[in-house]
Amino acid sequence: MSGSKPWERSRPAVRAGGAPVGKSGGALHGAGAAAEAQPSPSADDAGWSALAGLTGAPAEGATGRSGSAAEERSRPAARLLRLLLRRYGLAGAEEGRLLEAACAEHAWSSLEAEAALEALARSGDAQVRARFWGERIVHVPEADALALLQREFPAQAEPLPLQQGVRELPGGASTRLLSRVLLGAAAQLARDGFAVTAKGRLHRKLCRSLEEELRLPEEGLSLLRLPPAWTLEYEPPLALALDLMAEHGWLSASGEGWLLDGERLRGWLERPMLQRESSLLRALTRRALRKGPSEAAAASATAGLEPDRWYRIRELEQAASVRGEPEAAQRCLRAWLELLRSCGWAELAETHDGEPVLRMQLAFDGQDGETADCEPLLAQPGGELWAASWSDYRAIWLLELVAERGELRELTSYRLTPRSLARLGQGGDGSGLASLLEQACGCPLPAATLGAIREWTASSEAAAAGGAERVRAFAAESGEDKFWAGCMGLLPQPAATPAGAAAARGQLRQACAQAEDPFGLQQLPAAEPTRQGRTELERSRPGLPAAWCEKPRRYHASTALQLLESALRIGLPVELSTAEGRHIFVPERVEREPGGGWTAGGRFRDSGGCPAGAGKLDSADKAALRLLLPR
């Protein structure tokens, strides 16, 4: 049924009593297809199941832990978590650096910062790991990052009223769904047989062709963290495509270097369209979260939006600004929105008074009632075959292999030509290909299409028997999906293992390892937060005069000096009582002066009418002092 989304506006209405392609006579679905029409979630989806609650209630796994976390997490721990997310992101921070930053940000003593970290680690919202040289690093678990950003910084844009209209903008929406673009790139690689150089790199001419095919905005791609194994060899668009193919399992290692995993590809193609797109949206969001705090702020601002509702971009900028450095977060948000638009997932427009607005075309969690039923290809009398994003993606895969494609639109035209068929190599079975296309269209092929197939068959018969590459046989084993086996049988079979096969395998394995653990944290052992201040307190507490901790008192300058030095050594704040009120002072240094005088530098906490900021005390001050011990 036709809809408002730019890539489905030309979708025909469902015919009364009709059946989608592949469900009538099993044209496109073999005996085992029904069981695989809804494949199990990929590693991408499984790892992110805890984020299903971003548009509503948290996922089951997150609910129980977040309840206990709320009990365990103190207010200082929450402030420390916000600092960790906003300043350091998923990469985490060295423990000492994080504690120093927290002390400077909140005017905490070192012991208070240590206590906040201990409570945060106990809640499970952050983890502490030990590096091999004894340094400890504090980081947020990746699976929880997006939910934590939205919980700790709950700013959220509100949708416009349903009755409020907007003005469409030229180029405000795109029909180039990322899944279609990615499928075209995979077909190019498959037709080329994944041929690599002696260094294990794709050939330069193919790389240029793939980059032209992908055409993703450079500024948007700069928001994504990609494995260095890809980015050191390829430009960002191709690096992203290879990374996504590897993540979804299409690209795997083999004796020839790289191999297209037909069964994993097939399972992905048979998923409902919006679930496919949502899985790619989550994949790009995860890469933005990994890149840095500003990129994470931008990506998180759109993750909770309802699909098909308009939102003011101004409010999205505000939501991003509280989660990162405002100027950088807003700059990243603009690039992120353009990336979403170019992938076909978002539409930009403006209200009637000229305010920019955005509408997401799909839900982040991909949980919709859509089925996997798809429309057939549309055969045209002039020889063209038309496909849209609501067409069966396995049929589109066939077209990407054998036909020349026009510009991706609501309805995209494909045409079989001698040139497009020649890319498959020699030894083709024309009748088998014609049968596959007729199954995909559900009707006889146009004469022009049959003519191109006959010409390819004739050239195959005239070719030398020892050609460098030949297509595989179409035969399918008993019980196997014959349509899919026929499609995969079109791919060329390399005559020999390329010299760079081992290097290509190594690069793929390294890229997968980097994608799985981008910061090298998963292999590090868990560690306990530092207890240096607590240990010093336990050691020093018996020698502390009880009067120092009971209530503020005025002391002789020498006694006040001893109290401040003890506070500095242990990491305790000091309460000052003056005529203006009571204030909290955190000493950072104490310097003795000739003649028994002294000066203490540090920070005042925002308390008792005293603004937060740097300050100092000296031996001439008459304020009453008290050490503040932890409860």
C-alpha positions, 0 to 999 in steps of 0.5 A, a space after each residue: 500500500 502506498 505511503 508517505 515515505 519517499 521510498 514507498 510513495 509509488 508502492 501499489 495497493 495490495 491486490 484483493 485476493 492476491 499473494 506476494 511474490 514467492 508465496 504463490 507456487 513458491 516462486 522465490 521461496 524454496 522448501 526451507 525459506 519459510 523457516 528462514 524468512 524471519 532470521 534470528 537477530 544478528 550479533 548487532 541486534 543481540 548486543 543492542 537488545 538492552 536499548 529496545 527501551 529507548 522509545 519507551 520502557 527499558 528492555 527487560 535486561 536493563 530494567 532489573 539492573 537499573 533498579 538496583 543501580 538507582 539504589 546503589 548510585 549516590 548523587 555524587 556517583 551520578 555526577 561522576 557518571 555524567 562527567 564520564 559520559 560527557 567528557 570521555 565517552 565510550 573510550 573511558 578515562 584513566 582513573 587518576 585523570 577522571 578523579 582529578 577532573 571530577 575534583 576540579 569540576 565539582 570542588 570535591 576532595 580526592 576522598 570524595 571523588 574516590 567514594 563517588 567512583 566506588 559507588 558508581 562501579 558498585 552500581 554497574 553503570 561503569 566498570 574499572 579495568 586494569 591495564 598491564 602496567 598497573 594503570 586503571 581505566 574507567 569506562 561505561 559498558 557499550 551496551 548501556 551507553 545510549 540508555 545511560 545518556 538518555 537517563 542522565 541527560 533526559 532532555 528530549 525534543 517534543 513532536 509537533 502537533 499532528 495537525 500542524 503542517 510543514 513545507 517540504 524542501 527540495 532534496 529534503 528526503 532521499 530514496 537512496 536507502 542505505 540497504 540498496 546502496 550496500 547491496 549494490 556495493 556487495 554485488 560489485 564485489 561479488 561479480 569481481 570475485 573479491 579479487 585482491 592485490 598481492 598486498 591483500 587490497 582491493 584493486 584501485 579501479 574497483 575501489 573508485 567504482 565502489 566509492 562512486 556507488 556509495 556516495 555518502 556525505 564526508 562530514 557525516 562519515 567523519 562522525 563514525 568510528 571505523 576499524 583502523 584495519 579498514 580506514 588505513 586502506 580505504 576511503 571512509 565510504 568503502 571502509 564503512 561498507 566493508 565494516 557493515 558487510 563484515 558485521 552482518 556476516 556477508 564478508 567472511 574469510 576463505 582460502 581465496 581471501 574473502 568470501 561472500 557468505 550466501 546464507 548470511 546474506 540471504 537471511 538478511 535479505 529476507 528480513 522485513 524492509 524496516 527491520 533491515 533499515 533499523 539494523 543499519 541505523 543502529 549500526 551507524 548509531 553505535 559507531 557514532 557513540 564510539 567516536 566521541 562524546 560530541 558524536 554520541 550526543 548527536 546520535 543519541 538526540 535522534 535515537 528516541 524519536 517517534 517515526 512519522 512525527 515532525 520535530 524541531 531541529 532547534 530542540 534536537 540541538 538543545 538535547 545534544 548540547 546537554 550531552 556534550 560540549 554545546 558548539 561541537 555537539 550542535 555541529 555534529 548534530 547537523 552532520 548526523 541529520 544529513 547522514 540520516 537523510 542521505 541514508 533515506 531514514 529521515 526527511 528535512 522540512 520546515 514549518 510554515 514560519 520557516 523553522 527547520 524540522 525533521 521526521 524519522 522514517 523508521 523506528 530506532 528499535 525496528 519493532 513493527 508489525 511489518 511482514 516479509 512479504 514483498 512485491 515482484 519486479 515490474 517488467 516493462 515492454 521496452 526491456 527494463 525491469 523496475 524494482 523498488 525498496 518494497 520489492 523482494 530484496 533477493 530479486 533485487 540482488 539478482 538484478 544487481 548481479 546481471 543488469 545495469 542500474 539507473 539512479 536509485 529512485 522510488 522505482 529504479 530501472 534495470 536493463 540487461 545488456 551484453 555489457 552487464 552480462 559479460 561482467 559475470 564471465 563465460 559459460 552462462 546458462 541463458 535459459 537458467 537466467 531467464 527462468 530466474 528472472 521470470 520467477 522474480 517478475 512473475 510473468 514472461 520477460 520482454 523481448 529485449 531482455 530475452 535478446 540480451 540473454 541469448 547474446 550472452 549465451 552465444 558468446 559463452 558457447 563461442 568462448 574458449 573452454 579454459 577461460 580465466 573465470 566461469 560462472 558456477 553451475 545452477 544446480 541446487 541440492 535437494 531441498 535447497 532454495 533453487 532460486 537462491 542457489 541459481 542467483 549465487 551460481 551466477 557468481 564467477 569462480 576464481 581460477 586460482 587463489 590470489 597471491 594476496 589471499 593470506 593478507 586479505 584474510 588477516 586484514 578481515 580478521 583484524 578489522 573484525 577484532 577491532 570492531 568487536 573491541 574498539 578500545 581494547 577494553 574487553 580483554 582487560 581484567 576487572 579491577 577495584 577502584 582505588 582506595 588510596 584515600 580510604 586507606 590513608 584515612 583508616 591509617 590516620 584516623 586514630 591520630 586525628 583529634 576528635 575535636 577537629 571532627 565534631 564542630 567548627 572551632 577557631 584554632 591557633 594558626 599552628 593547629 589550623 595548619 596541622 588540620 589543613 595538612 591532615 585534610 590535604 594528606 587524607 583528601 578531606 574537605 574542610 568546613 569553615 564557619 564565618 560571620 557570613 555563614 558556613 562554607 566548604 573548602 577543599 585544600 589543594 596545597 598548603 605552604 608554610 611561610 617564615 615566622 610560623 605563617 602559612 597559606 592554603 590554596 584550593 577551591 570553595 564549593 558552592 555553599 553557604 552563599 559562597 560561590 564556587 571557585 578558586 580561593 585561599 586561606 592564610 594564617 591570619 584567617 579567624 574562621 572556625 574549622 572542622 574536618 568533614 569525614 565521610 559518613 
